[in-house]
Amino acid sequence: LFFLADVYSDGNISTVAGYKEKEKNRTDSAQVFDNLWARHWNKWMTPVKTNLFSVKLTLAKNGSLGQAAHEVNLMQGLAPSMDPLLRWEAEGYAVSSDGQHAAFVVRSPSSDLSWSTNVDIYLVPCNGSGQPELLTEAYKGAASNPVFSADGSALAWLQMETPGYESDIRRIFVRNITTGQTHSVARDWDLSPHFMIWSADSSVLYMLVQSRGDTIVVTVNVLSGARAELTGSGCTTSIARLGTDKLLAVYTNTTETHDIYTIDVNNVEAPMRRLTQVNQDKLHDVYLGEAEDFWFAGARNEQVHGWMVRPHGFNTSQKYPLALLIHGGPQQANGHAFSFAQWNPNMYASAGFVTVQINFHGSPGYGQNFTDSIRQQWGGLPYEDLMKGVDHIIATYGFVDAQRLVALGGSFGGYMANWLNANTDRFSALVAHDGEFNLISGYYSTDELWFVEHDIGGVPFTASGRPNYERFNPERLAAKFKTPTLFVHGASDFRLSLEQSLAPWTLLRRRGIPARLVYFENEDHWINHAGNSVRWYSEVLGWISQWTTAPPAPSHGYQRTPNLAPNHGH
């Protein structure tokens, strides 16, 4: 039996209760940190770390299970860390089918955890008889998704090779367990898979990968690297092997919630077979508009992809307001999927908006060069894509009211809402959810320095790095803000802390520009509670509807090229 368990510095399950009792009896609540890796996403670091264990079981004649020996911590052989808050912690694991080997994913404790993406994979005997073997020493990028072949002879994993770049392309590596030889597969592939499993005969890997707004299943031959697509439009979010010739898959698209399907791996022409319709009774009378894809010439005159959902009760003779939904990341992408979170396009279409999503430069699924292009271009290429995309929609579809436009985004999309406020007055209202207003203070308060140091370029406390942060810094152009904006923020967001919403809210209110702050004390970077999600939609839809109920005064246009010249003299 293999399992993960939270333990203290001795790595022993039996002592956990004693440590917890000591914690309860403390007379102070101080937490002391000497390393920047003090918090991540929404949690502060503690001495408790997740380790991988194995234990041998016995099977009695009556079918009951017993424990034959004490559990073994398979990570005990790793070098000890002097800082109890920075010990080794398992982020994932896999076990071979013969029960001989386990592979686990860990972030190596070091002084540079906040500015390093180095995540490793170790191989260890399942009985704990040998030291963990580091498989990824040659690369300082992030490794992930270890998975053993069905016959136990090979281990595959995904590997980023560029240090400090969290959106680097993931390469496929395969290691022969017996010989120790490792080779990389399908290096000519320009897409970045994020999940994989082996075929029953151990000759093929089934991959999940983003491709042009879809998440598709692709087969990759482990010897030749030859590939074939098993699915088309829509998003397959998880897969598992079913016998020798089928996959179980969870699939969704813009109008259908997540359900379970089977895929025939030997017949790429065969359609997926649906097994469940879990939400059919709840959605039979709910408006769900189809996504209508479009392409246009964006920044660099390169083709950019987006789609539109028409509003409920659509009538070609009427004019409708437009809602532009801006995705986060920024190296993420909108997908043809049903979302239960805050960015379901049909929620806005149901409220009467032509709803548009655009996968601007930086989005994955369009080749790695397209993803990489956003580096040091946060307010450049994506801004131009979004403006040209809106121009394209207005010019192509006569039912869009160019005087009633709103834009909404979260995380990077929230940053872009602030950048729009500084560079254009074409939008009647904006919504910035957990967005960034000041790239300088944002650097000093975020939990992952590797992200901004790579994307923006360097550090803001050097003469070479400072101009990169000022160039696309919305705060530098604070005097130009003029659009009514709704700001939303969660108290436990450590990626973009609360002041990134408080600051622009203060700016607009102080200048007499309509602005509202919605604060969730029990949320983080996302809205995770159902009741809060309902309130989120109520506030957001109410805000954008308020500013688009009647056509405002004609816009003075927008600045096609943002103001890039810093005003601090560099």
Buried (B, 14 or more C-beta within 10 A) or exposed (E): EBEBBEBBBEBBBEEBEEBEEEEEEEEEEEEEEEBBBBBBEBEEBEBBBBBBBBBBEEEEEEEEEEEEEEBBBBBBEBEEBEBEBBBBBBBBBBBBBEBEBBBBBBBBBEEBBBBBBBBBBBBBBBBBEEEBBBBBEEBBBBBBBBBBBBBBBBBBBBBBBBBBBBBBBBBBBBBEBEEEEBEEBBEEBEBBBBBBBBBBEBBBBBBBBBBBBBBBBBBBBBEEBEBEEBBEBBBBBBBEBBEEBBBBBBBBBBBBBBBBBBBBBEEBEEEBEEEEEEBEEEBEEEBBBBBEEBEBEBBEEBEBBBBBBBBBEBEEEEBBBBBBBBBBBBBBBBBBBBBEEBBBBBBBBBBBBBBBBBBBBBBBBBBBEBBBBBBBBBBBBBBBBBBBBBBBBBEEBEBBBBBBBBBBBBBBBBBBBBBBBBBBBBBBBBBBBBBBBBBBBBBEBBBBBBBBBBBBBBBBEEEEBBBBBBBBBBBBBBEBBEBBBBBBBBEBBBBBBBBBBBBBBBBBEEEEBBBBBBBBEEBBBBBBEEEBBEBBBEBBBEBBBBBBEEEEEEBEEBBEEBBEEBEEEE
